[in-house]
Amino acid sequence: MDWSYDGADGPDRWASLDEAYSDCGGRQQSPVDITGSVEGDATPLAFTYGTPANVARNNGVFVHVDYPAGNTLVSGGRTFGLQSMHMHAPSEHTVEGEEFAAELHLVHADADGALAVVGLLFALGEADPGVQALLDAAPAAGETVEEGVAVDPKPYVPADPACYRYDGSLTTPPCSEGVAWHVIRAAGTVSAAQVEALRAIGGGPTNRPVQPLYGRVITLEGAA
């Protein structure tokens, strides 16, 4: 890759590394610090997950687990299909300035290609079985496995789907905007060993610094 998380090709330089990365300097970028949220739609996110993953990819920074059709998310009356999952350590989003040990991203797309990402935050504590399943599926750096991958998506469905919703972007180049973000309010836990394993895959921290809100509104949705 021609970008990284530090040095001359780190996050503060992404927008200038390639014309295709110009969105990285935009005004609707992610992640953000979640603060000052206002009450939004009371309708909770609806997950219908059941089809296991069939591909695992390790690009030397993240392990991506890819899902076939069959897993859906309904948000705001729109249906999105689960495409893939990966993790960052430490977290990318912060809440009232608080950083978490890790963050899992569930990437969805609707029929028109619009993206909706669900972010799950993890504090240090007990090991998480879903995180372990992702780590266990990890191939060697640079490799892709298309046989014997069966990571069940159901453990990633939050027990409490209340979430912080805002309009943002992908958090890695090309930083494309127009992404509907849903950061789940209730954090899970992840063990120190799991965080160490995630960092080993990425060669260090894999979090983009929080970006300015530029007047964007963060809503708390699906809260009882």
Backbone hydrogen bonds in HBPLUS format (Angstrom, degrees):
<---DONOR---> <-ACCEPTOR-->    atom                        ^
c    i                          cat <-CA-CA->   ^        H-A-AA   ^      H-
h    n   atom  resd res      DA  || num        DHA   H-A  angle D-A-AA Bond
n    s   type  num  typ     dist DA aas  dist angle  dist       angle   num
A0004-SER N   A0009-ASP O   2.86 MM   5  5.59 156.7  1.92 146.6 140.8     1
A0010-GLY N   A0007-GLY O   3.10 MM   3  5.15 150.9  2.19 119.5 115.4     2
A0013-ARG N   A0010-GLY O   2.86 MM   3  5.58 161.0  1.89 127.6 134.1     3
A0014-TRP N   A0011-PRO O   3.35 MM   3  5.19 155.8  2.41  98.3 105.1     4
A0016-SER N   A0013-ARG O   2.95 MM   3  5.60 144.9  2.08 120.3 130.2     5
A0017-LEU N   A0014-TRP O   3.13 MM   3  5.30 158.3  2.18 108.7 115.3     6
A0021-TYR N   A0018-ASP O   2.84 MM   3  5.31 157.6  1.89 114.5 122.1     7
A0022-SER N   A0019-GLU O   3.17 MM   3  5.41 159.1  2.22 119.1 117.6     8
A0024-CYS N   A0021-TYR O   2.91 MM   3  5.69 158.5  1.95 124.0 130.3     9
A0025-GLY N   A0022-SER O   3.09 MM   3  5.90 169.7  2.10 122.4 125.7    10
A0026-GLY N   A0023-ASP O   2.79 MM   3  4.94 159.4  1.83 122.6 121.7    11
A0211-GLN N   A0031-PRO O   2.75 MM 180  5.90 157.9  1.80 145.9 149.5    12
A0034-ILE N   A0094-THR O   2.70 MM  60  5.99 175.9  1.70 153.0 152.0    13
A0096-GLU N   A0034-ILE O   2.94 MM  62  5.87 153.7  2.01 133.8 142.4    14
A0038-VAL N   A0218-ILE O   2.89 MM 180  6.41 151.1  1.97 150.9 158.2    15
A0220-LEU N   A0038-VAL O   2.79 MM 182  5.98 153.1  1.86 149.7 156.0    16
A0040-GLY N   A0220-LEU O   2.96 MM 180  5.35 153.6  2.04 147.2 138.9    17
A0222-GLY N   A0041-ASP O   2.81 MM 181  6.25 155.8  1.87 145.6 154.0    18
A0046-ALA N   A0074-VAL O   3.17 MM  28  5.05 164.7  2.20 142.6 146.6    19
A0074-VAL N   A0046-ALA O   2.87 MM  28  5.05 150.9  1.95 140.4 149.9    20
A0048-THR N   A0072-THR O   2.85 MM  24  5.12 165.9  1.87 152.8 152.5    21
A0072-THR N   A0048-THR O   2.91 MM  24  5.12 158.4  1.95 133.1 136.0    22
A0053-ALA N   A0151-VAL O   3.03 MM  98  5.03 159.7  2.07 125.2 130.3    23
A0054-ASN N   A0066-ASP O   3.06 MM  12  6.27 155.4  2.13 161.2 167.5    24
A0066-ASP N   A0055-VAL O   2.83 MM  11  5.09 157.7  1.88 141.8 149.3    25
A0056-ALA N   A0145-VAL O   2.97 MM  89  5.25 156.0  2.03 149.1 156.3    26
A0145-VAL N   A0056-ALA O   2.82 MM  89  5.25 166.2  1.83 158.4 163.2    27
A0057-ARG N   A0064-HIS O   2.74 MM   7  5.04 161.2  1.78 151.1 157.8    28
A0064-HIS N   A0057-ARG O   2.71 MM   7  5.04 154.7  1.77 151.8 158.7    29
A0058-ASN N   A0143-GLU O   3.04 MM  85  5.69 158.1  2.09 163.8 170.8    30
A0142-GLY N   A0058-ASN O   2.70 MM  84  5.42 140.0  1.86 135.3 147.6    31
A0059-ASN N   A0062-PHE O   3.16 MM   3  5.90 151.4  2.25 166.3 167.4    32
A0065-VAL N   A0085-MET O   2.95 MM  20  5.23 162.7  1.98 150.1 155.7    33
A0085-MET N   A0065-VAL O   2.94 MM  20  5.23 133.4  2.16 135.7 149.9    34
A0067-TYR N   A0083-GLN O   2.79 MM  16  5.19 169.4  1.80 139.5 141.5    35
A0082-LEU N   A0071-ASN O   2.85 MM  11  5.44 164.0  1.87 144.2 149.3    36
A0073-LEU N   A0080-PHE O   2.77 MM   7  5.11 152.2  1.84 151.4 158.8    37
A0080-PHE N   A0073-LEU O   2.74 MM   7  5.11 163.3  1.77 156.9 162.8    38
A0075-SER N   A0078-ARG O   2.92 MM   3  5.36 153.2  1.99 153.9 158.1    39
A0078-ARG N   A0075-SER O   2.99 MM   3  5.36 165.3  2.02 115.9 120.3    40
A0081-GLY N   A0109-ALA O   2.79 MM  28  5.38 167.6  1.80 145.6 141.2    41
A0109-ALA N   A0081-GLY O   2.99 MM  28  5.38 149.0  2.09 138.6 145.2    42
A0083-GLN N   A0107-VAL O   2.75 MM  24  5.68 170.1  1.76 160.0 161.9    43
A0084-SER N   A0107-VAL O   3.35 MM  23  5.34 157.7  2.40 136.5 142.5    44
A0107-VAL N   A0084-SER O   2.89 MM  23  5.34 160.3  1.93 154.3 159.5    45
A0086-HIS N   A0105-HIS O   3.17 MM  19  5.53 148.9  2.27 142.9 152.2    46
A0105-HIS N   A0086-HIS O   2.84 MM  19  5.53 171.7  1.85 165.8 168.5    47
A0088-HIS N   A0103-GLU O   2.80 MM  15  5.22 159.3  1.84 154.3 161.5    48
A0103-GLU N   A0088-HIS O   2.89 MM  15  5.22 151.7  1.97 150.9 153.1    49
A0206-THR N   A0089-ALA O   2.95 MM 117  5.53 155.2  2.01 128.4 136.5    50
A0091-SER N   A0100-PHE O   2.95 MM   9  5.07 174.3  1.96 134.2 133.3    51
A0095-VAL N   A0098-GLU O   3.05 MM   3  5.07 152.4  2.13 133.9 137.8    52
A0098-GLU N   A0095-VAL O   2.89 MM   3  5.07 165.8  1.91 113.0 116.5    53
A0101-ALA N   A0122-PHE O   2.86 MM  21  5.76 121.9  2.21 145.5 162.5    54
A0102-ALA N   A0122-PHE O   3.25 MM  20  5.18 149.1  2.35 141.6 143.7    55
A0122-PHE N   A0102-ALA O   2.98 MM  20  5.18 146.6  2.10 155.6 148.0    56
A0104-LEU N   A0120-LEU O   2.87 MM  16  5.04 158.3  1.92 145.2 150.7    57
A0120-LEU N   A0104-LEU O   2.86 MM  16  5.04 161.1  1.90 147.6 154.1    58
A0106-LEU N   A0118-VAL O   2.88 MM  12  5.06 164.1  1.90 149.5 154.9    59
A0118-VAL N   A0106-LEU O   2.96 MM  12  5.06 160.0  2.00 140.4 145.8    60
A0108-HIS N   A0116-ALA O   2.85 MM   8  5.07 148.8  1.95 145.9 155.7    61
A0116-ALA N   A0108-HIS O   3.00 MM   8  5.07 157.6  2.05 126.5 131.2    62
A0110-ASP N   A0114-ALA O   2.89 MM   4  5.44 148.4  1.99 145.7 156.0    63
A0113-GLY N   A0110-ASP O   2.97 MM   3  5.23 163.3  1.99 113.4 118.5    64
A0180-ALA N   A0115-LEU O   3.01 MM  65  6.27 175.7  2.01 145.6 145.1    65
A0117-VAL N   A0180-ALA O   2.94 MM  63  6.28 150.2  2.03 147.0 156.2    66
A0182-HIS N   A0117-VAL O   2.89 MM  65  6.11 140.6  2.05 163.1 171.1    67
A0119-GLY N   A0182-HIS O   2.84 MM  63  6.10 158.2  1.88 138.2 144.6    68
A0184-ILE N   A0119-GLY O   2.91 MM  65  6.09 156.3  1.97 164.7 168.7    69
A0188-GLY N   A0121-LEU O   2.86 MM  67  6.24 159.3  1.90 159.2 154.8    70
A0123-ALA N   A0188-GLY O   2.87 MM  65  6.22 163.9  1.89 148.0 143.4    71
A0190-VAL N   A0123-ALA O   2.85 MM  67  6.10 144.1  1.98 154.7 161.5    72
A0125-GLY N   A0190-VAL O   2.92 MM  65  5.42 147.1  2.03 135.8 137.8    73
A0132-GLN N   A0128-ASP O   3.01 MM   4  6.30 155.6  2.07 150.8 158.4    74
A0133-ALA N   A0129-PRO O   2.91 MM   4  6.18 146.0  2.03 144.1 153.1    75
A0134-LEU N   A0130-GLY O   3.18 MM   4  6.50 150.5  2.27 143.0 149.8    76
A0135-LEU N   A0131-VAL O   3.00 MM   4  6.35 160.6  2.04 150.9 156.1    77
A0136-ASP N   A0132-GLN O   2.78 MM   4  5.96 157.6  1.83 151.0 157.5    78
A0137-ALA N   A0133-ALA O   3.11 MM   4  6.22 135.2  2.32 136.0 146.4    79
A0137-ALA N   A0134-LEU O   3.21 MM   3  5.22 131.6  2.46  94.8 107.4    80
A0138-ALA N   A0135-LEU O   3.15 MM   3  5.25 157.4  2.20 104.4 111.4    81
A0143-GLU N   A0140-ALA O   2.97 MM   3  5.52 153.9  2.04 145.1 144.7    82
A0156-TYR N   A0153-PRO O   3.02 MM   3  5.72 158.6  2.07 123.2 129.9    83
A0157-VAL N   A0154-LYS O   3.09 MM   3  5.55 170.3  2.10 119.6 122.6    84
A0185-ARG N   A0162-ALA O   2.91 MM  23  5.84 171.4  1.92 142.7 145.6    85
A0163-CYS N   A0221-GLU O   2.94 MM  58  5.41 158.0  1.99 150.6 157.7    86
A0221-GLU N   A0163-CYS O   2.79 MM  58  5.41 167.2  1.80 167.0 168.2    87
A0164-TYR N   A0183-VAL O   2.76 MM  19  5.01 164.2  1.79 140.3 142.9    88
A0183-VAL N   A0164-TYR O   2.85 MM  19  5.01 159.6  1.89 149.2 148.5    89
A0165-ARG N   A0219-THR O   2.75 MM  54  5.18 164.6  1.77 155.2 160.5    90
A0219-THR N   A0165-ARG O   2.96 MM  54  5.18 166.3  1.98 151.5 152.4    91
A0166-TYR N   A0181-TRP O   3.24 MM  15  5.40 149.7  2.34 131.3 138.7    92
A0181-TRP N   A0166-TYR O   2.93 MM  15  5.40 160.4  1.97 175.6 175.1    93
A0168-GLY N   A0179-VAL O   2.82 MM  11  5.08 179.8  1.82 159.8 159.8    94
A0178-GLY N   A0168-GLY O   3.08 MM  10  5.99 119.9  2.46 167.2 175.0    95
A0179-VAL N   A0168-GLY O   3.04 MM  11  5.08 164.1  2.07 128.5 126.3    96
A0170-LEU N   A0176-SER O   2.91 MM   6  5.44 144.9  2.03 140.7 151.2    97
A0175-CYS N   A0172-THR O   2.82 MM   3  5.31 153.6  1.89 130.6 126.1    98
A0195-VAL N   A0191-SER O   3.03 MM   4  6.40 156.9  2.08 151.3 157.7    99
A0196-GLU N   A0192-ALA O   2.90 MM   4  6.12 157.7  1.95 146.8 153.3   100
A0197-ALA N   A0193-ALA O   2.96 MM   4  6.20 149.6  2.06 142.1 150.1   101
A0198-LEU N   A0194-GLN O   2.98 MM   4  6.27 155.2  2.04 147.0 153.4   102
A0199-ARG N   A0195-VAL O   2.93 MM   4  6.20 161.4  1.96 153.8 158.7   103
A0200-ALA N   A0196-GLU O   2.91 MM   4  6.08 144.7  2.04 141.1 151.2   104
A0201-ILE N   A0197-ALA O   3.12 MM   4  6.42 150.5  2.22 144.7 151.1   105
A0202-GLY N   A0198-LEU O   3.21 MM   4  6.54 156.5  2.26 145.8 151.5   106
A0203-GLY N   A0199-ARG O   2.76 MM   4  5.73 115.3  2.18 139.9 156.4   107
A0204-GLY N   A0199-ARG O   2.88 MM   5  4.80 143.1  2.02 140.3 143.4   108
A0216-ARG N   A0213-LEU O   3.10 MM   3  5.29 162.6  2.13 110.8 116.4   109
